[in-house]
Structure formats: C-alpha cells, structure tokens
Amino acid sequence: MSSKPEPKDLHQLNGTGPPELPCPADIPGREPLASTSEFLGPDGAGVEVVVIESRANAKGLREEDALLENGSQSNESDDVSTDRGPEPASPLKETSFSIGLQVLFPFLLAGFGTVAAGMVLDIVQHWEVFKDVTEVFILVPALLGLKGNLEMTLASRLSTAANIGHMDTPKELWKMITGNMALIQVQATVVGFLASIAAVIFGWIPDGHFSISHAILLCASSVSTAFIASLVLGMIMIGVIIGSRKIGINPDNVATPIAASLGDLITLALLSGISWGLYLELEGRPYINPLVCAFFVALLPVWVVLAKRSPATREVLYSGWEPVIIAMAISSVGGLILDKTVSDPNFAGMAVFTPVINGVGGNLVAVQASRISTYLHMNGMPGESSEPAPRRCPSPCTTFFSPDVNSRSARVLFLLVVPGHLVFLYTISCMQGGHTTLTLIFIIFYMTAALLQVLILLYIADWMVHWMWGRGLDPDNFSIPYLTALGDLLGTGLLALSFHVLWLIGDRDTDVGD
C-alpha cells in the first residue's frame, strides 16, 4: 500500500479540517521548526506541498484580519487565536461626522454649564464678601481651573485606560476608581491651599495691604471648595466613562466636556456659598476658619495611603505635581486680570463672559489632548519610537489640514467655536446677563477673541502632547493642566483686550458701561 497521502488528507492538513500538525506560520519570517519527514514519514514530496499551502493560508488569513481591523498589514503578531477578548474601538475609524456628533451634545452641555457659572459670578460679584475680600476673584479662575488640573486629567486618564482595556474586569475597575479618587483628593487639597497663598500674594503686591483674617478665610474657602468639588465631579466622571463604554461611545469625546459642564457651576457655587458663610463667622467665631483648614489637611495622609496602592496613581502622586502647580499659577494670573477689570465700569460684563470663553476653550482643547494621548497609547508607550513619530514643532498645516484623524478632530472642534458661542451669547442675552447689548461689533470682537484662543490652544496641544510623549511623559497626566490654564489666561486676557478696544473706539451701542 502506498504511503502517499490522499487528497482528502491534504485538504484536512491545509486548515479546512481539524489541524493535526503544528503550523510553522505561527512564527513570522522563520523556517519550519521541524523537518517534513518528522510529520508524515519518508515521502517528502507530498509533505512539502502540504507545508507550503499551510503557510500561505495562515499568512493570507493574518493579512486579511489586519486589513479589516486596523487598515494596515501589520504583522507584529501572528496569533489568530479566538481566545482574545473584544478589542476596544480604534479612534482611527472615526469620521468627522461621528466625531462632531459625539462631541456636540457634551460640548453644548458644558457650554450651558459655563453660562450658568457666568450668571452666578455676575450675581455674587456684588456680595459683601467679594467686595470686602476682593482676592476671592483671584481664586475664581484658579479653582475653576481645577476641572482642567484634576477632573479633566482624571477623565482623560480613565478614558485612555478604558479604551486600552484596563478597566474591563471588576477588580481592575475598582482599583482604578479608588486610586484615582484618592489621588485627586490629595491634589485638590494641596492645590487649593497653594491657590489661596497665590491669591493672598497677588492681592497684596499691588495694594500693599495684608490681613491675616482674610488670608485664613481664603485658605479655608479654597481648600474646602476644591475638596468637595473634586469629590462630586470625580464620582460623576467615573459614572460617565463606565456608561460611555457600555453604550459604545468613545469616552474621550464626552468625558472631558461633561467634566466641565457641571464643574464650573458647582465649583463657583461652592466657592461663593462657603466664602460667604465663613465670612459671616469672622466676627462672632473666628476660630471656625482655621479649624476648617486643619480638618481637610488632616485627611491628607488617608488619601495618600489609598493613592499609593495603585501603581498608576502612585507614579502620578510622586511626579504629577509640577503641571497642576504651574497651571494653578498661570490661572491665578488670569484671576488677577479678572480682579482688576471686574470692578471697572468700562469692563462691565466681564464677569458673565469670562467663565464662558475660558470654559469653551478649555473644554475643546481638553478633548483634543485626550484624543491625541489615547491615539499615541494605542501605538506604544511614552518615550518609545512609535508610529507616528513624535513631532517637536508641527506646522499649522499639519495640525489643521492633514488627513490624519487628529487633524480631522482639530478641524471639527475649531468649527464648533462660532455656532457654540452664538448659542451661548444668545442665552446670556435672553437671561439679561452682563448688562451688555449684543450688537454686531461686540459679537465680532468677542468671536475674534474666542477663535484666536481656540486656534492657539489646538496648535499648542498638538505640539505639547507629542513633545511630552517623546520625553517619556504620559500626556494624560501632564498636558491638560497646562492647556486649560493657558485657556484661562488667554480667554481672560483676550476678552479684557476686546472690552478695552471697544471702550477706546467709543462703541456706545454695546452699552458696555451700563
């Protein structure tokens, strides 16, 4: 009887039936590990045909899968096992329409949140505590910027973890939640304390006046506001990200705007209420303010111990202070501008428009930074030479007009500025906020400032995220605090400049001074 295999046996060995032989194609670019005679015996011709066919089928299957999943013929892994869990959706598949559709609703929600915060600031600026302790105005951008320093960073960090599969199991999910919540409580307490010191210094330098009771009031108000706001917003962020993954929405598109939608309003309302309550206690029970400071500072060791348990948050706990502290200082400079302009009759309306322009710019650039960071994480680890290679100084054409997905999202986010601000301005006008008539020349100056702010921020984000990635820094932890703080400074500065130019050219139709 001949030992030559029958055609049906060859058909079975070629992969259409149950495999009986090890496939050498499991290791790309390498010769078979065993000789042909080891499989079927002395008849080499038939076996040679079988091995060639088997390698071709395995390679063809691998290339087809790669084309369907990633749009490339990547052969980094030849494992075609079905034991893998479901891969997260790649942002490379997103179109401009899908990006805009997912971003639009959270963007509008965040914008209305900033409008509400502006209306609140327009009201509370006349409270006695804001008139007597004017340094509270310096705290406003610094504490509102905490959503960029802490909540948006938390949202970006958790969005990346969710997209790359680090929150798929209950154990991983619980570890990420506890570690990150403890981390932002540590950062909120420390940054709130430093923000109060910065407010005291910035308020003392121009006036040369220092009050210890006012300094303690600022410290107690800042620390308690930062702590409570971060606790509430952190819990909201975790719910949003988990819900986004379950319904198939990219968390990068929705988490950071929703973090800002309630962030400004909650933080400003807390700051106003707490500072007013503590201000009332200055005369009767002055010991309340230092006790409030001591209570929140005493909780720090608890949060530090919890944050150390997670490797991801442990690293941020040690190395993540530079961006949040520098961002707080940058935002405080914007607060100094607000403090010097809000009481000037020529700048009436600044209070209601400042949270809006700052919030919109910060929201949009945070979305872009979070998306670029996730895109880079899907191609490697920080500091690795991945594709695309980190860029040191991208050109504006590369940032806004190239065909890649990050440039596409930059165009979508930039195009949302004008319609979004028109909706927000109309809402403010209907609510009769800011004591400013929305004439054409006012809208032109306002839109110019808003467009210039977002244009600069998106370009800086493209450069900063790639630059940090090339240096081995995780952009989720380091880029967003800088970008949102720059958004606060640019927004406040450009808005103040616009109001000043309107006053210089004698634009009486806008009733800016009413």
C-alpha positions as CSV (number, residue, x, y, z in Angstrom):
1,M,0.0,0.0,0.0
2,S,1.3,3.4,-1.0
3,S,2.2,5.9,1.9
4,K,1.3,8.9,-0.2
5,P,-1.5,10.9,1.4
6,E,-4.9,11.0,-0.2
7,P,-6.3,14.4,-1.5
8,K,-8.8,14.4,1.4
9,D,-5.9,14.1,3.8
10,L,-4.1,17.1,2.2
11,H,-7.4,19.1,2.4
12,Q,-7.6,18.4,6.1
13,L,-4.0,19.3,6.7
14,N,-4.4,22.6,4.8
15,G,-6.6,24.0,7.6
16,T,-10.1,23.3,6.5
17,G,-10.4,20.3,8.8
18,P,-9.2,19.8,12.4
19,P,-5.5,20.6,12.5
20,E,-3.2,17.7,13.2
21,L,0.2,19.3,12.7
22,P,1.9,22.3,14.2
23,C,1.8,25.2,11.8
24,P,5.2,26.9,11.2
25,A,3.5,30.1,10.3
26,D,3.0,30.8,13.9
27,I,6.4,32.5,13.9
28,P,6.6,35.0,11.1
29,G,9.6,35.0,8.7
30,R,11.0,31.8,10.2
31,E,11.5,28.4,8.6
32,P,9.5,25.4,9.9
33,L,10.8,24.2,13.3
34,A,10.6,20.5,12.3
35,S,11.6,18.7,9.1
36,T,9.0,17.4,6.8
37,S,10.0,13.8,7.5
38,E,9.1,14.2,11.1
39,F,5.4,14.6,10.2
40,L,4.5,12.1,7.6
41,G,7.4,9.9,7.2
42,P,9.7,9.2,4.2
43,D,7.6,10.7,1.5
44,G,8.9,14.3,1.3
45,A,7.2,15.5,-1.9
46,G,3.7,15.4,-0.7
47,V,4.6,16.8,2.6
48,E,6.4,19.7,1.0
49,V,3.2,20.7,-0.8
50,V,1.2,20.5,2.4
51,V,3.6,22.8,4.3
52,I,3.7,25.4,1.6
53,E,-0.1,25.5,1.4
54,S,-0.5,25.7,5.1
55,R,1.9,28.7,5.4
56,A,0.2,30.5,2.6
57,N,-3.2,30.1,4.2
58,A,-2.1,31.3,7.6
59,K,-0.4,34.3,6.2
60,G,-3.3,35.2,4.0
61,L,-5.7,34.9,6.9
62,R,-3.4,37.1,9.0
63,E,-3.2,39.9,6.4
64,E,-6.9,39.9,5.8
65,D,-7.6,40.3,9.5
66,A,-5.1,43.1,9.8
67,L,-6.7,44.9,6.9
68,L,-10.2,44.6,8.4
69,E,-9.2,45.7,11.9
70,N,-6.5,48.3,11.5
71,G,-6.4,49.3,7.9
72,S,-2.8,48.1,7.6
73,Q,-0.9,44.9,7.0
74,S,0.8,44.9,10.4
75,N,2.5,41.6,11.2
76,E,3.5,42.3,14.8
77,S,1.6,39.3,16.0
78,D,0.6,36.1,14.1
79,D,-1.7,35.0,16.9
80,V,-5.1,34.4,15.3
81,S,-6.5,32.8,18.4
82,T,-10.1,33.3,19.2
83,D,-9.3,33.4,22.9
84,R,-8.7,37.1,22.9
85,G,-11.3,39.4,24.5
86,P,-13.0,42.1,22.4
87,E,-10.7,44.8,21.3
88,P,-11.7,48.4,22.0
89,A,-12.9,50.5,19.1
90,S,-10.0,52.3,17.4
91,P,-10.2,56.1,17.0
92,L,-8.8,55.7,13.6
93,K,-12.2,54.5,12.3
94,E,-13.9,57.8,13.4
95,T,-15.1,60.1,10.7
96,S,-15.5,63.9,11.0
97,F,-19.3,63.4,11.3
98,S,-19.1,60.8,14.0
99,I,-16.6,62.9,16.0
100,G,-18.8,66.0,15.7
101,L,-21.9,64.1,16.6
102,Q,-20.4,62.6,19.7
103,V,-18.7,65.9,20.8
104,L,-21.7,68.2,20.0
105,F,-24.1,67.4,22.8
106,P,-21.4,67.3,25.6
107,F,-20.0,70.5,24.2
108,L,-23.3,72.3,24.4
109,L,-24.0,70.9,27.8
110,A,-20.6,72.1,29.0
111,G,-21.2,75.5,27.4
112,F,-24.5,75.9,29.2
113,G,-22.8,75.0,32.4
114,T,-20.3,77.8,31.9
115,V,-23.1,80.2,31.0
116,A,-24.8,79.3,34.3
117,A,-21.4,79.8,36.1
118,G,-21.1,83.2,34.4
119,M,-24.6,84.2,35.5
120,V,-23.7,83.1,39.1
121,L,-20.5,85.1,39.0
122,D,-22.4,88.2,37.7
123,I,-24.7,88.0,40.7
124,V,-22.2,87.1,43.5
125,Q,-19.7,89.8,42.5
126,H,-22.0,92.2,44.3
127,W,-21.9,90.2,47.6
128,E,-20.2,91.8,50.5
129,V,-17.5,89.1,50.8
130,F,-16.5,89.7,47.2
131,K,-16.4,93.5,47.8
132,D,-14.5,93.3,51.1
133,V,-12.2,90.4,50.3
134,T,-11.5,91.1,46.6
135,E,-8.8,88.4,46.5
136,V,-11.7,85.9,46.1
137,F,-11.9,87.0,42.5
138,I,-8.3,85.7,42.1
139,L,-9.4,82.3,43.4
140,V,-12.2,82.1,40.7
141,P,-10.1,81.1,37.6
142,A,-7.6,79.1,39.8
143,L,-10.4,76.9,41.3
144,L,-12.4,76.7,38.2
145,G,-9.2,75.6,36.5
146,L,-9.2,72.6,38.9
147,K,-11.5,70.9,36.4
148,G,-8.6,71.0,34.0
149,N,-5.9,70.3,36.5
150,L,-7.8,67.4,38.2
151,E,-11.2,66.4,36.8
152,M,-10.3,66.7,33.1
153,T,-6.9,64.9,33.8
154,L,-8.9,62.2,35.6
155,A,-11.3,61.9,32.7
156,S,-8.5,61.7,30.2
157,R,-6.6,59.1,32.3
158,L,-9.7,56.9,32.8
159,S,-10.7,57.3,29.1
160,T,-7.4,56.0,28.0
161,A,-7.5,53.2,30.5
162,A,-11.0,52.2,29.3
163,N,-10.0,52.4,25.6
164,I,-6.9,50.2,26.0
165,G,-8.8,47.6,28.2
166,H,-7.5,48.4,31.7
167,M,-11.0,48.7,33.2
168,D,-12.6,45.6,31.7
169,T,-12.7,43.4,34.9
170,P,-14.3,44.4,38.2
171,K,-11.0,44.1,40.0
172,E,-9.2,46.5,37.6
173,L,-12.2,48.9,37.6
174,W,-12.3,49.1,41.5
175,K,-8.5,49.6,41.7
176,M,-8.7,52.4,39.1
177,I,-11.6,54.1,40.9
178,T,-10.2,54.0,44.5
179,G,-6.7,55.0,43.4
180,N,-7.8,57.9,41.2
181,M,-10.3,59.3,43.6
182,A,-7.8,59.3,46.5
183,L,-5.2,60.9,44.2
184,I,-7.5,63.8,43.2
185,Q,-8.4,64.5,46.8
186,V,-4.7,64.8,47.6
187,Q,-4.1,67.1,44.7
188,A,-7.3,69.1,45.3
189,T,-6.3,69.8,49.0
190,V,-2.7,70.8,48.1
191,V,-3.6,72.9,45.1
192,G,-6.5,74.6,46.9
193,F,-4.1,75.6,49.7
194,L,-1.5,76.9,47.2
195,A,-4.1,78.8,45.3
196,S,-5.1,80.6,48.4
197,I,-1.5,81.6,49.0
198,A,-1.2,82.8,45.4
199,A,-4.4,84.8,45.9
200,V,-3.0,86.5,49.0
201,I,0.3,87.3,47.3
202,F,-1.3,88.6,44.1
203,G,-3.7,90.7,46.2
204,W,-1.0,92.0,48.5
205,I,1.6,93.0,45.9
206,P,-0.5,95.7,44.1
207,D,-2.2,97.1,47.2
208,G,0.4,96.6,49.8
209,H,-2.3,95.5,52.3
210,F,-2.3,92.2,54.2
211,S,-5.0,90.9,56.5
212,I,-4.4,87.6,58.4
213,S,-8.1,87.0,58.9
214,H,-8.7,87.4,55.2
215,A,-5.8,85.1,54.4
216,I,-7.2,82.4,56.6
217,L,-10.7,82.9,55.1
218,L,-9.2,82.5,51.6
219,C,-7.4,79.3,52.7
220,A,-10.5,77.7,54.3
221,S,-12.7,78.6,51.4
222,S,-10.3,77.4,48.7
223,V,-9.4,74.1,50.4
224,S,-12.9,73.1,51.2
225,T,-14.2,74.2,47.8
226,A,-11.5,72.2,46.0
227,F,-12.0,69.1,48.1
228,I,-15.8,68.9,47.8
229,A,-16.0,69.9,44.1
230,S,-13.3,67.3,43.2
231,L,-15.2,64.6,45.2
232,V,-18.5,65.2,43.5
233,L,-17.1,65.7,40.0
234,G,-14.8,62.7,40.3
235,M,-17.7,60.4,41.0
236,I,-19.6,61.9,38.1
237,M,-16.7,61.3,35.8
238,I,-16.4,57.7,36.7
239,G,-20.0,57.1,36.0
240,V,-19.8,58.9,32.6
241,I,-16.8,56.8,31.5
242,I,-18.3,53.5,32.5
243,G,-21.6,54.4,30.9
244,S,-19.9,55.6,27.7
245,R,-18.1,52.3,27.3
246,K,-21.3,50.3,27.8
247,I,-23.2,52.1,25.1
248,G,-20.3,52.2,22.6
249,I,-19.3,55.9,22.8
250,N,-15.7,56.9,22.9
251,P,-15.1,58.3,26.4
252,D,-12.5,60.8,25.0
253,N,-15.3,62.6,23.1
254,V,-17.7,63.0,26.0
255,A,-15.9,62.7,29.4
256,T,-13.9,65.9,29.5
257,P,-16.8,68.2,28.3
258,I,-19.2,66.7,30.8
259,A,-16.5,67.2,33.5
260,A,-16.6,70.9,32.7
261,S,-20.4,71.1,32.2
262,L,-21.0,70.9,35.9
263,G,-17.5,71.7,37.0
264,D,-17.6,75.5,36.7
265,L,-21.1,75.8,38.1
266,I,-20.5,73.5,41.1
267,T,-17.1,75.0,41.9
268,L,-18.3,78.6,41.7
269,A,-21.4,78.0,43.7
270,L,-19.4,76.2,46.4
271,L,-16.8,78.9,46.5
272,S,-19.5,81.7,46.8
273,G,-21.5,79.9,49.4
274,I,-18.6,78.7,51.5
275,S,-16.7,82.0,51.4
276,W,-19.9,83.9,52.3
277,G,-20.6,81.5,55.3
278,L,-17.1,81.7,56.6
279,Y,-17.1,85.5,56.1
280,L,-20.1,85.7,58.4
281,E,-18.2,83.7,61.1
282,L,-15.2,86.1,61.1
283,E,-16.6,88.4,63.8
284,G,-18.5,86.0,66.1
285,R,-16.4,82.8,65.8
286,P,-13.1,83.5,64.1
287,Y,-11.7,80.0,65.1
288,I,-14.0,78.3,62.5
289,N,-11.8,79.2,59.6
290,P,-8.5,77.7,60.9
291,L,-10.5,74.6,62.1
292,V,-11.8,74.1,58.5
293,C,-8.3,74.3,57.1
294,A,-6.9,71.9,59.7
295,F,-9.7,69.3,59.1
296,F,-9.0,69.0,55.4
297,V,-5.3,69.0,55.8
298,A,-5.6,66.2,58.5
299,L,-7.3,64.0,55.9
300,L,-4.3,64.1,53.6
301,P,-2.4,61.0,55.0
302,V,-5.5,58.9,54.4
303,W,-5.8,59.8,50.7
304,V,-2.0,59.4,50.3
305,V,-2.1,55.8,51.6
306,L,-5.1,54.9,49.3
307,A,-3.4,56.5,46.2
308,K,-0.2,54.5,46.8
309,R,-2.0,51.2,46.4
310,S,-2.4,51.6,42.7
311,P,0.8,51.6,40.6
312,A,-0.7,54.1,38.0
313,T,-1.7,56.6,40.7
314,R,1.4,56.0,42.7
315,E,3.5,57.4,39.9
316,V,1.3,60.4,39.5
317,L,1.3,61.0,43.2
318,Y,5.1,61.4,43.1
319,S,5.7,63.0,39.7
320,G,2.4,64.8,38.8
321,W,2.7,67.9,41.0
322,E,4.6,70.2,38.6
323,P,1.8,70.6,36.0
324,V,-1.0,71.2,38.4
325,I,1.0,73.7,40.5
326,I,2.3,75.6,37.4
327,A,-1.2,75.5,35.9
328,M,-2.6,76.9,39.1
329,A,-0.1,79.8,39.0
330,I,-1.0,80.5,35.3
331,S,-4.7,80.5,36.1
332,S,-4.1,82.9,39.1
333,V,-2.6,85.4,36.7
334,G,-5.8,85.3,34.8
335,G,-7.6,85.8,38.1
336,L,-5.5,88.9,38.8
337,I,-6.7,90.3,35.4
338,L,-10.3,89.5,36.4
339,D,-9.8,91.1,39.8
340,K,-8.6,94.3,38.2
341,T,-11.2,94.6,35.5
342,V,-14.4,93.3,37.0
343,S,-14.9,96.4,39.2
344,D,-14.1,98.8,36.4
345,P,-17.3,100.3,34.8
346,N,-15.6,100.2,31.4
347,F,-15.4,96.4,31.7
348,A,-18.9,95.7,32.8
349,G,-20.0,92.3,31.6
350,M,-16.5,90.7,32.1
351,A,-17.8,88.6,35.0
352,V,-20.5,86.8,33.0
353,F,-18.5,86.3,29.8
354,T,-15.2,85.2,31.4
355,P,-16.3,81.7,32.6
356,V,-17.9,81.1,29.1
357,I,-14.9,81.9,27.0
358,N,-12.5,80.2,29.3
359,G,-14.7,77.1,29.7
360,V,-15.3,76.6,26.0
361,G,-11.7,77.0,25.1
362,G,-10.6,74.6,27.9
363,N,-13.2,72.0,27.0
364,L,-12.3,71.9,23.3
365,V,-8.5,71.6,23.9
366,A,-9.0,69.0,26.6
367,V,-11.0,66.8,24.1
368,Q,-8.2,67.2,21.6
369,A,-5.4,66.4,24.0
370,S,-7.3,63.4,25.4
371,R,-7.8,62.0,21.9
372,I,-4.2,62.5,20.8
373,S,-3.0,60.9,24.0
374,T,-5.2,57.8,23.5
375,Y,-4.1,57.6,19.9
376,L,-0.4,57.5,21.0
377,H,-1.1,55.0,23.8
378,M,-2.6,52.6,21.1
379,N,0.8,52.7,19.3
380,G,3.1,52.2,22.2
381,M,4.3,53.5,25.5
382,P,5.6,57.1,26.3
383,G,9.1,57.5,25.1
384,E,9.0,54.7,22.6
385,S,9.7,55.3,18.9
386,S,6.2,54.6,17.6
387,E,4.2,55.5,14.6
388,P,3.5,58.3,14.1
389,A,6.8,59.6,15.4
390,P,6.7,62.4,18.0
391,R,6.8,65.8,16.5
392,R,8.8,68.6,18.0
393,C,7.3,71.6,16.2
394,P,4.4,70.8,13.9
395,S,3.4,73.3,11.3
396,P,-0.1,74.8,11.4
397,C,-0.9,73.0,8.1
398,T,0.0,69.6,9.7
399,T,-2.2,70.4,12.8
400,F,-5.3,71.5,10.9
401,F,-5.2,70.3,7.3
402,S,-3.5,66.9,7.2
403,P,-5.7,63.8,6.5
404,D,-5.0,62.0,9.8
405,V,-7.7,61.6,12.5
406,N,-6.2,64.1,15.0
407,S,-6.1,66.8,12.4
408,R,-9.7,65.9,11.4
409,S,-10.8,66.3,15.0
410,A,-9.0,69.6,15.4
411,R,-11.0,71.0,12.4
412,V,-14.2,69.7,13.9
413,L,-13.5,71.2,17.3
414,F,-12.5,74.6,15.7
415,L,-15.7,74.7,13.6
416,L,-17.8,74.3,16.8
417,V,-16.5,77.6,18.3
418,V,-18.6,80.1,16.4
419,P,-22.0,78.3,16.4
420,G,-21.4,77.3,20.0
421,H,-20.6,80.8,21.2
422,L,-23.5,82.2,19.3
423,V,-25.9,79.9,21.2
424,F,-24.3,80.8,24.5
425,L,-24.3,84.6,23.8
426,Y,-28.0,84.4,22.8
427,T,-28.7,82.5,26.0
428,I,-27.0,85.2,28.1
429,S,-28.8,87.9,26.2
430,C,-32.2,86.2,26.9
431,M,-31.4,85.9,30.6
432,Q,-30.3,89.6,30.6
433,G,-26.9,88.8,32.0
434,G,-23.8,91.0,31.8
435,H,-25.6,94.3,31.2
436,T,-24.3,94.2,27.6
437,T,-26.2,94.6,24.4
438,L,-25.1,92.1,21.8
439,T,-24.6,94.3,18.8
440,L,-22.7,93.2,15.7
441,I,-19.4,94.9,16.6
442,F,-19.4,93.4,20.1
443,I,-20.1,89.9,18.6
444,I,-17.3,90.4,16.1
445,F,-14.7,91.3,18.8
446,Y,-15.9,88.5,21.1
447,M,-15.8,85.9,18.3
448,T,-12.3,87.0,17.2
449,A,-11.1,86.6,20.7
450,A,-12.7,83.2,21.1
451,L,-11.5,81.9,17.7
452,L,-7.9,83.1,18.3
453,Q,-7.9,81.5,21.8
454,V,-9.0,78.1,20.5
455,L,-6.7,78.2,17.4
456,I,-3.7,78.8,19.6
457,L,-4.8,76.2,22.1
458,L,-5.3,73.4,19.5
459,Y,-1.9,74.1,17.9
460,I,-0.2,74.1,21.3
461,A,-1.9,70.9,22.2
462,D,-0.7,69.2,19.0
463,W,2.9,70.2,19.9
464,M,2.8,69.7,23.6
465,V,1.2,66.2,23.7
466,H,3.7,64.8,21.1
467,W,6.6,66.6,22.8
468,M,5.7,65.1,26.2
469,W,5.2,61.7,24.7
470,G,8.7,61.9,23.1
471,R,10.2,62.7,26.5
472,G,8.5,59.7,28.1
473,L,5.8,61.7,30.0
474,D,2.2,60.5,29.9
475,P,0.2,63.3,28.3
476,D,-2.9,62.3,30.2
477,N,-1.3,63.4,33.4
478,F,0.8,66.4,32.2
479,S,-0.7,68.1,29.2
480,I,-4.3,69.0,30.1
481,P,-3.4,71.1,33.2
482,Y,-1.1,73.3,31.2
483,L,-3.6,73.6,28.3
484,T,-6.6,74.5,30.4
485,A,-4.6,77.0,32.4
486,L,-3.4,78.6,29.2
487,G,-7.0,78.7,28.1
488,D,-8.0,80.6,31.2
489,L,-5.2,83.1,30.7
490,L,-5.7,83.6,27.0
491,G,-9.5,83.8,27.4
492,T,-9.4,86.3,30.2
493,G,-6.7,88.4,28.6
494,L,-8.2,88.4,25.1
495,L,-11.6,89.2,26.5
496,A,-10.3,92.1,28.6
497,L,-8.4,93.4,25.5
498,S,-11.6,93.2,23.4
499,F,-13.6,95.2,26.1
500,H,-10.8,97.7,26.3
501,V,-10.7,98.2,22.5
502,L,-14.5,98.6,22.4
503,W,-14.2,101.3,25.1
504,L,-11.4,103.1,23.1
505,I,-13.3,103.2,19.9
506,G,-16.3,104.6,21.7
507,D,-18.7,101.8,20.9
508,R,-21.7,103.2,22.7
509,D,-24.2,100.8,21.0
510,T,-22.9,97.9,23.1
511,D,-23.8,99.6,26.4
512,V,-20.7,98.1,27.8
513,G,-20.6,100.7,30.6
514,D,-24.3,100.4,31.5
